[in-house]
Amino acid sequence: MDITKLKKEELVKYIDAKIAEFQLKKEEMQESIRYYNYEQDILLKKRWTIGKEGKMQSIENLPNARIIDNQYKKAVDQKVNYLFSQLPSIKCDDEKYQELVQDLYDSRFLRTLNKVALESYLCGISWLYVANDNGDLSMTKMDSTEIIPIWQDRNHESLDAIIRVYQTEEYKDGNIKMIDKVALYTKDDVRIYLRDKDYTEIKEEGYLEKDGLRYSFGEIPFIYFKSNSSEMPLLKRVKSLQDAINAILSNYYDNMLEDPRNTIMILKNYDGQDLGEFRQKLAQYGAVKVSTGVDGADGDVNTLEVNVNSENYRLILDLLKEKLIENAMGFDMKQDKTSNAPNELNIKSMYSDMELDANQTALEFTASLEHLERFLKQIKNIKDDDLLTMTEFKRNLMVNDEATINMIIQSEGLLSKKTLLSHHPFVDDVDEELKAIDDEDNIEMGDYVDEEE
């Protein structure tokens, strides 16, 4: 369906329907972001007791710890920094084009890519908006909770349009007011509307305007980045485990603070109506009234102590953390394998789950960067579509440098010097290192010639 051919009334209904359809996905994204920022469900925790007639009711005067042990944030940060803490390595047969791409992939780009990767794990998908900035490619990370993609295909690989729902500030008469807007991006232009009843159109503009003419890229200038092909936020894998960890810690702390109530009560001549009332008063006041019975027997309250076994809590907590790491496909730096100097096999085993997940993410991001280069070629007026770069994301993993260097030494004569240097732990820029080696060889050769003369 070509939505640019819809009449205004039909277009408004279509946009409203897409916004409503996106709402559930948006709520999932916002929940994931909140969990990352320590705004988790445990903060809504209440204490409950059995009241009159056996009904549950919340009570306010009991210890009510709300402890957050944010293992989810740790897992997300591990994944982002494992794959996106270093600039990707670029290889291209055309040296001029490789230099152009390397200039694009600078430290500023790495910072943007790191933010994009973080949001792709939190939201399942993240977005870059690209533009022509006086002959250079500019990129802006967009808020994924604002972007509603209209896909051409079921695999979600090609875009038909983008709907952006957002707010802007307007300063008027000494007050700042938030204005709701909707932007519709197509391959030809962008239309911006007020999000009012009639979707009043504010403006329509091209992606680049020069000498009164509009220019476009021939496609929508948005690039998606997915952490996985199903666009699933990482939180969906581990939310129940994260909630359980918080609950265990909070409940354990509550039990430690209410030692006088860790008992089973044995009642004699209780001055009350029923056990429900007794439980309520005991929970609220920590005391009950007893009386002398009609037969002259004195009232009394005896107790049986219920001890809190900290080892049970520790066992459950350790199990939950282990399962969260497994489901998040992360790694545990506290494993026994890392207690001493680990060998290469132990390191690979420790990172195996992380590596499997990273491979899928790297595949998705590589395809997205190829898409980014298509816009770069248009802006730089490069017609050769056969120019392709091989992008490799460097893993930020613990390595045994000594073993790596020994393998490189043993491989001399079997592999090229450039390949060996690319894997050397002390080399950051292979081309610069090769140039430095050549310069040293030339200096030594010059010294040798001087001595001969």
C-alpha positions in Angstrom: 0.0 0.0 0.0 1.3 3.4 -1.0 0.3 5.6 2.0 1.2 8.8 0.1 -1.8 8.2 -2.1 -4.2 8.1 0.8 -6.6 11.0 1.2 -6.2 13.1 4.4 -9.1 11.5 6.3 -7.9 8.0 5.4 -4.3 8.9 6.3 -5.3 10.2 9.7 -7.2 7.0 10.5 -4.2 4.9 9.3 -1.8 6.8 11.4 -4.0 6.5 14.5 -4.4 2.8 13.9 -0.6 2.4 13.7 0.0 4.4 16.8 -2.6 2.2 18.7 -1.0 -0.9 17.4 2.5 0.2 18.5 1.4 1.1 22.0 2.1 -2.4 23.5 5.5 -2.5 21.9 6.3 0.9 23.2 5.3 -0.1 26.7 7.7 -3.1 26.5 10.5 -0.7 25.5 9.7 1.8 28.2 9.6 -1.0 30.8 13.0 -2.3 29.7 14.5 1.2 29.9 13.0 1.7 33.4 14.5 -1.6 34.6 17.9 -0.6 33.2 17.6 2.6 35.2 16.7 0.9 38.5 13.0 1.6 38.2 11.8 -1.9 38.8 8.6 -3.6 40.0 10.0 -4.3 43.5 9.6 -0.5 44.2 5.8 -1.2 44.3 6.2 -4.0 46.9 3.7 -4.0 49.8 3.4 -6.2 52.9 0.3 -8.3 53.3 -1.4 -10.1 56.1 -4.4 -12.2 56.7 -7.1 -10.0 58.2 -10.6 -10.6 59.4 -12.5 -13.5 57.8 -9.2 -14.6 56.3 -9.1 -11.8 53.7 -5.7 -10.5 52.6 -5.0 -6.8 53.3 -2.0 -4.6 53.0 -0.4 -3.2 56.2 1.9 -0.2 56.5 3.8 -0.5 59.8 5.9 -3.6 58.9 9.5 -3.4 57.5 9.1 -3.2 53.7 12.5 -3.3 52.1 12.6 -2.6 48.3 16.1 -3.8 47.3 17.3 -3.8 43.7 20.2 -5.9 42.6 20.3 -4.9 39.0 21.7 -8.0 37.3 19.8 -7.0 34.2 21.8 -3.8 33.7 25.0 -5.7 34.3 24.0 -8.2 31.5 23.1 -5.4 29.1 26.4 -3.5 29.8 28.4 -6.7 29.3 26.9 -7.2 25.9 27.3 -3.6 24.7 30.9 -3.3 25.8 31.8 -6.8 24.6 31.0 -6.0 21.0 30.9 -2.2 20.7 33.7 -0.8 23.0 36.2 -0.6 20.1 36.0 0.7 16.5 35.2 -2.0 14.0 38.1 -3.0 11.7 37.5 -2.1 8.0 38.9 -3.9 5.0 38.3 -2.8 1.4 40.1 -3.6 -1.9 39.9 0.1 -2.8 42.3 2.1 -0.6 40.6 5.5 -1.2 37.2 4.2 -0.4 38.6 2.4 2.7 40.1 5.8 3.9 36.7 7.4 3.4 34.9 4.8 5.5 37.6 4.9 8.2 37.1 8.7 8.4 33.4 8.0 9.0 34.1 5.4 11.6 35.9 7.6 14.1 35.7 7.9 17.9 32.6 10.1 17.6 30.9 7.4 15.5 31.9 4.8 18.1 30.2 6.8 20.8 27.0 6.9 18.7 27.3 3.2 17.8 27.6 2.4 21.5 24.4 4.3 22.3 22.6 2.7 19.4 23.7 -0.8 20.5 22.5 -0.1 24.1 19.1 0.9 22.9 18.9 -2.1 20.5 19.3 -4.4 23.6 16.8 -2.4 25.6 14.2 -2.0 22.9 15.0 -4.7 20.4 15.6 -2.2 17.7 17.2 1.2 17.5 17.4 3.9 14.8 19.8 6.3 13.0 18.5 9.2 10.9 21.0 10.2 8.2 21.2 13.5 6.3 23.4 15.3 3.8 25.4 17.9 5.8 27.1 20.1 3.2 28.6 17.1 1.4 29.2 15.0 4.6 27.1 12.3 6.1 25.5 13.2 9.4 23.9 10.8 11.7 21.4 11.3 14.6 20.3 8.6 17.0 16.5 8.6 17.3 14.4 7.6 20.3 13.1 4.1 19.5 9.9 4.7 21.6 9.0 7.4 19.1 9.6 5.5 15.9 6.8 3.4 14.3 8.1 1.5 11.2 5.9 0.6 8.3 7.5 -2.4 6.8 7.3 -3.6 3.2 7.9 -7.3 4.1 7.3 -9.8 6.8 11.0 -10.1 7.6 11.2 -6.4 8.5 14.1 -5.7 6.2 12.7 -2.9 3.9 10.8 0.2 5.0 7.7 1.6 3.3 7.5 4.6 5.7 8.2 5.9 9.2 5.8 7.4 11.6 7.4 9.4 14.4 5.3 10.5 17.4 7.1 13.0 19.5 6.9 16.3 21.5 8.6 19.6 21.2 8.8 22.6 23.5 7.1 25.8 22.6 7.8 29.0 24.6 5.0 31.5 24.6 3.9 34.3 27.0 6.5 33.3 29.5 5.5 29.6 29.7 6.9 26.4 28.2 4.3 24.2 26.6 4.9 20.7 25.2 3.4 20.3 21.7 2.5 16.8 20.4 3.5 16.2 16.8 3.5 13.5 14.2 6.0 13.2 11.4 5.5 11.0 8.3 8.7 10.0 6.5 8.4 8.6 3.0 11.1 8.0 0.4 10.4 11.5 -1.2 9.8 13.8 1.7 8.6 14.3 5.3 5.3 15.8 6.4 4.9 17.1 10.0 1.5 17.4 11.6 0.1 18.7 14.9 -1.4 15.7 16.8 -4.7 17.3 17.2 -8.2 16.1 16.1 -7.7 17.0 12.5 -3.9 16.4 12.3 -3.2 20.0 11.1 -0.3 20.0 8.7 2.6 22.2 9.8 4.9 21.8 6.9 6.1 19.5 4.1 9.8 19.4 3.2 12.4 17.5 1.3 15.4 15.8 2.9 17.6 18.3 1.1 16.5 21.6 -0.5 18.8 23.6 -2.8 18.0 26.4 -5.2 14.3 25.9 -4.6 14.5 22.2 -5.5 13.9 19.2 -3.3 16.2 16.2 -3.3 15.9 12.8 -1.7 18.0 9.6 -1.4 15.4 7.6 -3.2 14.7 5.7 0.1 13.8 6.6 3.6 16.8 8.0 5.4 16.4 5.8 8.5 18.7 2.9 9.4 17.6 0.2 11.9 19.9 -1.7 14.1 18.6 -4.9 15.7 20.2 -6.9 18.6 18.4 -10.0 17.3 16.3 -10.8 14.3 13.0 -11.1 16.3 13.5 -7.5 17.7 13.0 -8.8 21.3 14.1 -6.6 24.2 16.6 -8.5 26.4 14.3 -7.9 29.4 11.8 -10.4 28.1 14.3 -13.1 28.6 15.1 -12.3 32.2 12.4 -10.2 33.8 11.0 -12.9 36.0 14.5 -13.8 37.2 15.4 -10.2 38.0 12.1 -9.7 39.9 12.8 -12.9 41.9 16.3 -11.7 42.8 14.9 -8.5 44.1 12.1 -10.3 46.0 14.5 -12.7 47.7 16.8 -10.0 48.9 13.9 -7.7 50.0 12.1 -10.5 51.9 15.2 -11.7 53.6 15.9 -8.2 54.8 12.3 -7.9 56.1 12.7 -11.1 58.0 15.9 -9.9 59.6 14.2 -6.7 60.8 11.2 -8.4 62.4 12.8 -11.1 64.6 10.1 -10.8 67.3 7.5 -11.9 64.8 9.4 -14.9 63.6 7.4 -17.2 65.9 4.4 -19.5 66.0 2.0 -18.4 68.7 0.3 -20.8 71.1 -2.8 -19.0 72.7 -4.6 -19.5 76.0 -7.7 -17.4 76.7 -7.0 -14.9 74.0 -9.0 -11.7 74.4 -10.3 -11.4 70.9 -12.8 -12.6 68.4 -11.0 -14.9 66.0 -7.6 -15.9 64.8 -7.8 -13.5 61.8 -8.2 -10.6 64.3 -5.2 -12.0 66.3 -3.0 -12.2 63.2 -4.0 -8.7 62.3 -3.3 -7.2 65.7 0.0 -9.1 66.0 1.2 -7.9 62.7 0.2 -4.3 63.3 1.1 -3.9 67.0 3.5 -6.8 67.8 1.3 -7.5 70.9 -2.0 -9.2 71.8 -4.3 -9.1 74.9 -5.0 -12.3 77.0 -7.4 -12.7 79.9 -8.3 -15.1 82.8 -10.8 -17.7 81.7 -14.1 -18.5 83.3 -12.6 -21.6 84.9 -9.9 -19.4 86.6 -7.1 -20.4 84.2 -4.7 -17.6 83.4 -4.3 -16.5 79.8 -0.9 -17.0 78.2 0.9 -16.8 74.9 3.7 -19.2 74.2 5.9 -19.3 71.2 7.8 -21.6 69.0 10.8 -19.9 67.4 11.1 -19.9 63.6 14.7 -19.3 62.6 15.6 -17.7 59.2 18.1 -19.9 57.5 20.4 -17.5 55.6 21.9 -20.4 53.7 18.6 -21.2 52.0 18.3 -17.6 50.8 21.9 -17.7 49.6 21.3 -20.9 47.7 18.2 -19.6 46.0 19.8 -16.3 45.2 22.9 -17.9 43.6 20.7 -20.1 41.5 18.6 -17.2 40.3 21.7 -15.2 39.3 23.1 -18.2 37.5 19.9 -18.7 35.5 19.7 -15.0 34.7 23.2 -15.1 33.3 22.3 -18.2 31.2 19.1 -16.7 29.9 20.7 -13.4 29.1 23.5 -15.3 27.4 26.2 -13.4 29.4 29.2 -14.6 31.3 30.1 -14.8 35.0 33.5 -13.4 35.9 33.2 -15.1 39.3 33.4 -18.6 37.8 36.1 -20.9 39.2 37.7 -20.8 35.7 38.8 -17.2 36.4 40.1 -17.7 39.9 43.6 -18.5 38.6 45.4 -17.9 35.4 42.9 -19.2 32.8 43.9 -21.0 29.7 42.5 -20.4 26.3 40.0 -23.3 26.4 38.6 -22.0 29.7 38.3 -18.5 28.4 36.4 -19.7 25.2 34.1 -21.8 27.4 33.3 -18.9 29.7 32.4 -16.7 26.7 30.6 -19.3 24.6 27.1 -18.1 25.3 28.1 -14.5 25.0 29.8 -15.2 21.7 26.8 -17.0 20.2 24.5 -14.1 21.0 27.2 -11.6 19.8 27.5 -13.3 16.5 23.8 -12.7 15.7 24.0 -9.1 16.8 27.2 -8.5 14.7 25.4 -10.0 11.7 22.5 -7.6 12.1 24.8 -4.6 12.7 27.0 -5.4 9.7 24.0 -5.4 7.4 22.9 -2.1 8.9 26.4 -0.5 8.4 26.3 -1.7 4.7 23.0 0.2 4.4 24.7 3.3 6.0 27.4 3.1 3.4 24.8 3.3 0.6 23.9 6.8 1.8 27.6 7.7 2.1 28.1 6.7 -1.5 25.2 8.9 -2.6 26.5 11.9 -0.7 30.0 11.5 -2.0 28.7 10.7 -5.5 30.3 7.3 -5.7 28.6 5.3 -8.5 30.4 2.0 -8.0 28.1 -0.2 -6.0 30.7 -3.0 -6.1 32.8 -1.2 -3.5 32.2 -3.2 -0.4 33.9 -3.1 3.0 34.4 -6.1 5.3 33.4 -4.9 8.8 34.6 -6.9 11.8 33.6 -6.1 15.3 36.4 -6.6 17.8 35.5 -8.6 20.9 36.4 -7.1 24.2 37.3 -10.3 26.0 39.8 -11.5 28.4 42.8 -13.1 26.6 46.0 -14.8 27.6 48.4 -12.4 25.8 51.4 -14.7 26.2 49.7 -17.6 24.5 48.5 -15.3 21.7 51.9 -13.9 21.0 53.4 -17.4 21.0 50.9 -18.6 18.4 51.7 -15.5 16.3 55.5 -16.3 16.5 54.8 -19.9 15.5 52.7 -18.8 12.5 55.5 -16.6 10.9 56.1 -17.8 7.4 52.7 -19.4 7.2 50.6 -16.2 7.3 51.2 -12.6 6.0 52.8 -10.1 8.3 49.6 -8.0 8.0 47.4 -10.8 9.2 49.7 -11.6 12.1 49.9 -8.0 13.2 46.1 -7.7 13.1 45.8 -10.3 15.9 48.7 -9.0 18.0 47.4 -7.7 21.3 49.8 -4.7 21.3 48.8 -3.4 17.8 45.9 -1.0 17.4 46.5 0.2 13.8 47.9 -2.5 11.5 48.8 0.0 8.6 50.6 2.3 11.0 52.5 -0.6 12.5 53.6 -1.9 9.0 54.7 1.6 8.1 56.7 1.9 11.4 58.4 -1.5 10.6 59.3 -0.4 7.1 60.8 2.9 8.5 62.9 1.0 10.9 64.1 -1.4 8.2 65.0 1.6 6.0 67.0 3.2 8.9 68.8 0.0 9.6 69.5 -0.5 5.9 70.9 3.1 5.7 73.2 2.4 8.7 74.4 -0.8 7.0 75.2 1.1 3.8 77.1 3.8 5.7 79.2 1.2 7.4 80.1 -0.5 4.1 81.2 2.8 2.6 
